[in-house]
Amino acid sequence: MTQTTCIPASTQTYAAAYQRLNEIATRLRAPGSAATIDTLAADVRAARDAYQACKDRLDAIRREIDQEIGPADAGADA
């Protein structure tokens, strides 16, 4: 039986978004990357979207974990 997740099918996965960020960063750091100036704006938009997808996914996981075990700082008062 396959376990279902809370991630909507339309949501980009964290791994895919992280990979996209790495691809863009690698391309921009590459020698001769000045040649990519024509695609810089598109790369920045894609990187921003991928970053937001990663952030949203991490936030969702944090909320899910907090629901299961409680916030990380809840045990600090004990």
MILO-56983 format. One record per residue (C-alpha): residue in one letter; x, y, z; residue number from 1. Coordinates in steps of 0.1 Angstrom, whole numbers, plus 2048, in hexadecimal, padded with zeros to 3 digits. Example, Ala and Ser with C-alpha at 12.3 -4.5 7.8 and 13.67 -1.06 7.14 Angstrom:
% residues 2
{"A", {87B, 7D3, 84E}, 1}
{"S", {889, 7F5, 847}, 2}
//
This chain:
% residues 78
{"M", {800, 800, 800}, 1}
{"T", {80D, 822, 7F7}, 2}
{"Q", {80E, 83D, 811}, 3}
{"T", {7FF, 85E, 807}, 4}
{"T", {80D, 880, 80F}, 5}
{"C", {7FE, 8A2, 816}, 6}
{"I", {810, 8B1, 7F8}, 7}
{"P", {7F8, 8BB, 7DC}, 8}
{"A", {801, 8AB, 7BA}, 9}
{"S", {806, 8CE, 7AC}, 10}
{"T", {820, 8D8, 7C6}, 11}
{"Q", {844, 8D6, 7BB}, 12}
{"T", {857, 8BE, 7D1}, 13}
{"Y", {873, 8CB, 7E7}, 14}
{"A", {88D, 8B5, 7D6}, 15}
{"A", {883, 8C3, 7B3}, 16}
{"A", {883, 8E7, 7BF}, 17}
{"Y", {8A5, 8E2, 7D1}, 18}
{"Q", {8B3, 8D2, 7B2}, 19}
{"R", {8A7, 8F0, 79D}, 20}
{"L", {8B8, 908, 7B5}, 21}
{"N", {8D8, 8F5, 7B2}, 22}
{"E", {8D7, 8F4, 78C}, 23}
{"I", {8D2, 919, 78A}, 24}
{"A", {8ED, 920, 7A3}, 25}
{"T", {906, 909, 791}, 26}
{"R", {8FE, 91A, 770}, 27}
{"L", {903, 93D, 77E}, 28}
{"R", {924, 933, 78F}, 29}
{"A", {932, 923, 770}, 30}
{"P", {94F, 933, 75E}, 31}
{"G", {942, 948, 742}, 32}
{"S", {921, 94C, 753}, 33}
{"A", {91F, 970, 746}, 34}
{"A", {911, 960, 727}, 35}
{"T", {8F1, 958, 73C}, 36}
{"I", {8E9, 97D, 740}, 37}
{"D", {8CD, 979, 727}, 38}
{"T", {8BC, 95F, 73D}, 39}
{"L", {8C5, 96F, 75F}, 40}
{"A", {8A2, 97D, 766}, 41}
{"A", {892, 95B, 75D}, 42}
{"D", {8AB, 949, 773}, 43}
{"V", {8A4, 961, 790}, 44}
{"R", {87F, 95B, 78D}, 45}
{"A", {883, 935, 78B}, 46}
{"A", {89B, 936, 7A9}, 47}
{"R", {883, 94B, 7BD}, 48}
{"D", {866, 933, 7B5}, 49}
{"A", {87C, 914, 7BE}, 50}
{"Y", {887, 925, 7DE}, 51}
{"Q", {863, 92C, 7E8}, 52}
{"A", {859, 908, 7E0}, 53}
{"C", {875, 8FC, 7F7}, 54}
{"K", {86B, 914, 813}, 55}
{"D", {846, 90C, 810}, 56}
{"R", {84E, 8E7, 812}, 57}
{"L", {865, 8EB, 830}, 58}
{"D", {84B, 900, 842}, 59}
{"A", {830, 8E6, 83A}, 60}
{"I", {846, 8CA, 848}, 61}
{"R", {84E, 8DF, 867}, 62}
{"R", {829, 8E4, 86D}, 63}
{"E", {822, 8BF, 868}, 64}
{"I", {83D, 8B5, 880}, 65}
{"D", {831, 8CE, 89A}, 66}
{"Q", {80F, 8BF, 898}, 67}
{"E", {81E, 89C, 89E}, 68}
{"I", {836, 8A4, 8BA}, 69}
{"G", {830, 8C8, 8C3}, 70}
{"P", {846, 8E7, 8BD}, 71}
{"A", {86B, 8E3, 8C3}, 72}
{"D", {86B, 8FD, 8DF}, 73}
{"A", {84D, 8ED, 8F2}, 74}
{"G", {864, 8D6, 906}, 75}
{"A", {87B, 8F2, 910}, 76}
{"D", {865, 8FD, 92D}, 77}
{"A", {864, 8DA, 93C}, 78}
//
